Amino acid sequence: MQPFENVDIGGPAQPLLRVSKLVKHFHTGARKGKDVVQAVDGVSFDVIKGETLGVVGESGCGKSTTARLLMQLLTQDSGELVFDGQEVGSSRLPMKEYRRQVQMVFQDSYASLNPRMTMEESIAFGQRVHGISQKEARDYARYLLAHVGLEPGRFAHRYPHALSGGQR
């Protein structure tokens, strides 16, 4: 597979992400079974290819925990995640491959970026972690900047503090 190549494994009718009966409970007390916070309790939804999904709710309702479960930063107690027809974490879709294809965007854009790295370096960092050459990673970072309307010649070498919240 070429770097940055998107492969549609399941075809256009296959949901990109299927979340089924996702559960995550946290035990807060010393006694097992007592003092349980039901952070996520049976969440199910599909995200169709090309669709954007927004998750809204009051503070403490489980939005951030759900996002962490989707990224597998937390392990669910039960439930299933299927990405493009393949179970996340299975031999067909190991975590490293899954994480190459998903990304979490945090609410606080300034805190999400390394203040000591330029925008180009920050964007290229993930590609470098996955073994892409420095030149290819920087070229891709510039492509992405242009793709979201930030002219690479003007924005690639800026630091996060030099951009507006929307640009970040």
ROPARO-28378 format. One record per residue (C-alpha): y, z, x; residue in three letters. Coordinates in Angstrom, 2 decimals. Each point is the difference from the previous one (the first is absolute). Layout:
        py        pz        px   code
         Y         Z         X    ALA
...
This chain:
        py        pz        px   code
      0.00      0.00      0.00    MET
      3.44     -0.92      1.31    GLN
      2.67      2.70      0.29    PRO
      2.09      0.34     -3.16    PHE
     -2.39     -2.20     -2.00    GLU
     -0.40      0.95     -3.64    ASN
     -3.46     -0.69     -1.34    VAL
     -0.59      0.09     -3.75    ASP
     -3.59      1.27      0.01    ILE
     -0.46      0.59     -3.71    GLY
      1.89     -3.01     -1.32    GLY
      3.12     -0.06     -2.16    PRO
     -1.61      1.73     -3.01    ALA
     -1.23      2.97      2.06    GLN
      2.45      2.96     -0.14    PRO
      1.54      0.70      3.40    LEU
     -0.54      3.73     -0.50    LEU
     -2.22      1.77     -2.50    ARG
      0.33      3.78     -0.21    VAL
     -2.66      1.65     -2.12    SER
     -0.13      3.67     -1.08    LYS
      1.77      1.29      3.13    LEU
     -0.14      3.81      0.32    VAL
      1.54      2.37      2.54    LYS
      0.10      3.76     -0.52    HIS
      1.36      2.52      2.48    PHE
     -1.41      3.52      0.28    HIS
      2.90      2.39      0.50    THR
     -1.76      3.36     -0.10    GLY
     -2.62      1.69      2.14    ALA
     -2.53     -0.04     -2.84    ARG
     -1.84     -3.32     -0.35    LYS
      0.46     -1.47     -3.46    GLY
      2.97      2.19     -0.80    LYS
      3.65     -0.89      0.52    ASP
     -0.46     -3.79     -0.13    VAL
      2.90     -2.45     -0.20    VAL
     -1.08     -3.20     -1.73    GLN
      2.34     -2.32      1.91    ALA
     -1.66     -3.25     -1.15    VAL
     -2.48      0.16     -2.85    ASP
     -1.69     -3.24     -1.06    GLY
      2.65     -2.59      0.86    VAL
     -1.05     -3.62     -0.61    SER
      1.95     -3.26      0.24    PHE
     -0.19     -3.56      1.30    ASP
      2.60     -1.86      2.04    VAL
     -0.28     -3.73     -0.56    ILE
      0.76     -2.37      2.89    LYS
      3.72     -0.73      0.09    GLY
      0.80      2.98     -2.22    GLU
      2.27      2.90      0.92    THR
     -0.90      3.46     -1.24    LEU
      2.46      2.87     -0.21    GLY
     -1.23      3.57     -0.42    VAL
      2.45      2.37     -1.65    VAL
     -0.23      3.55     -1.22    GLY
      1.46      3.44      0.24    GLU
     -0.06      2.03      3.18    SER
     -3.44      1.39      0.79    GLY
     -1.95     -2.36     -2.27    CYS
     -2.08     -1.55      2.84    GLY
      1.88     -3.17      0.99    LYS
      0.04      0.76      3.74    SER
     -3.59      1.26     -0.02    THR
     -1.08     -3.20     -1.74    THR
      1.80     -2.07      2.65    ALA
     -1.64      1.99      2.80    ARG
     -3.40     -0.54     -1.64    LEU
      0.64     -3.75     -0.26    LEU
      0.83     -0.07      3.72    MET
     -3.00      2.25      0.69    GLN
      2.23      2.54      1.75    LEU
     -1.80      2.42     -2.33    LEU
     -3.62     -0.34     -1.13    THR
     -0.58      0.00     -3.74    GLN
     -2.38      2.52     -1.55    ASP
     -1.39     -2.79     -2.15    SER
      0.91     -3.44     -1.23    GLY
      0.00     -3.44      1.49    GLU
      2.46     -2.30      1.77    LEU
     -0.84     -3.70      0.05    VAL
      2.25     -2.37      1.96    PHE
     -0.47     -3.71     -0.80    ASP
     -3.53      0.60     -1.23    GLY
     -1.12      2.17      2.93    GLN
     -0.38      3.78     -0.07    GLU
      2.50      1.65      2.35    VAL
     -1.76      1.67      2.94    GLY
     -3.27     -1.89     -0.53    SER
     -1.71     -2.08      2.67    SER
      1.54     -3.10     -1.63    ARG
      3.52      1.47      0.20    LEU
      0.28      2.61      2.76    PRO
      3.11      2.19      0.08    MET
      1.52     -1.83      2.98    LYS
     -0.13     -3.33     -1.84    GLU
      1.29      1.53     -3.24    TYR
      2.95      1.60      1.79    ARG
      0.95     -3.36      1.50    ARG
      0.62     -1.25     -3.52    GLN
      1.80      2.91     -1.68    VAL
      3.13      1.95      0.74    GLN
      1.73      3.00     -1.47    MET
      3.78     -0.15     -0.43    VAL
      1.49      3.46     -0.06    PHE
      2.98      0.93     -2.18    GLN
      2.18      1.07      2.93    ASP
      0.38     -3.26      1.92    SER
      1.95      1.62      2.84    TYR
     -2.69      2.62      0.66    ALA
     -2.68     -2.73     -0.07    SER
      1.43     -1.83      3.00    LEU
      0.00      1.13      3.60    ASN
      3.69      0.47      0.93    PRO
     -0.81     -0.90      3.64    ARG
     -1.46     -3.40     -0.86    MET
      1.82     -3.15     -1.06    THR
     -0.95     -1.57     -3.30    MET
     -1.98     -2.66      1.84    GLU
     -1.91      2.63      2.00    GLU
     -0.71      2.07     -3.12    SER
     -1.32     -2.97     -1.94    ILE
     -2.05     -1.30      2.94    ALA
     -1.51      3.43      0.70    PHE
     -2.70     -0.24     -2.68    GLY
     -1.10     -3.40      1.23    GLN
     -0.21      1.27      3.57    ARG
     -2.18      2.92     -1.11    VAL
     -2.44     -2.56     -1.41    HIS
     -0.23     -1.92      3.27    GLY
      2.49     -2.80     -0.60    ILE
      1.85     -1.16      3.13    SER
      3.57      1.18      0.51    GLN
      1.39     -3.53     -0.38    LYS
     -1.93     -0.68     -3.22    GLU
      0.97      3.39     -1.43    ALA
      3.69     -0.58      0.75    ARG
     -0.14     -3.53     -1.43    ASP
     -1.57      1.41     -3.16    TYR
      2.62      2.77     -0.19    ALA
      2.73     -2.64      0.15    ARG
     -1.80     -2.05     -2.66    TYR
     -0.15      3.07     -2.27    LEU
      3.66      0.83      0.55    LEU
      0.96     -3.55     -0.99    ALA
     -2.40      0.12     -2.96    HIS
      1.86      2.99     -1.51    VAL
      3.43     -1.51      0.62    GLY
      0.92      1.78      3.24    LEU
      0.98     -2.61      2.60    GLU
     -2.06      0.85      3.11    PRO
      2.85     -0.90      2.35    GLY
      2.17      2.65     -1.65    ARG
     -2.52      2.69     -0.95    PHE
     -3.00     -0.08      2.39    ALA
      1.72      2.05      2.71    HIS
      1.74      2.48     -2.27    ARG
     -1.13      3.59     -0.32    TYR
     -0.66      1.59     -3.42    PRO
      3.31      1.90     -0.04    HIS
      1.86     -3.33      0.26    ALA
     -1.46     -1.32     -3.28    LEU
      0.77      0.88     -3.59    SER
     -2.60      1.82     -2.11    GLY
     -0.90     -3.26     -1.77    GLY
     -0.39     -1.86      3.28    GLN
     -2.25      2.75      1.34    ARG
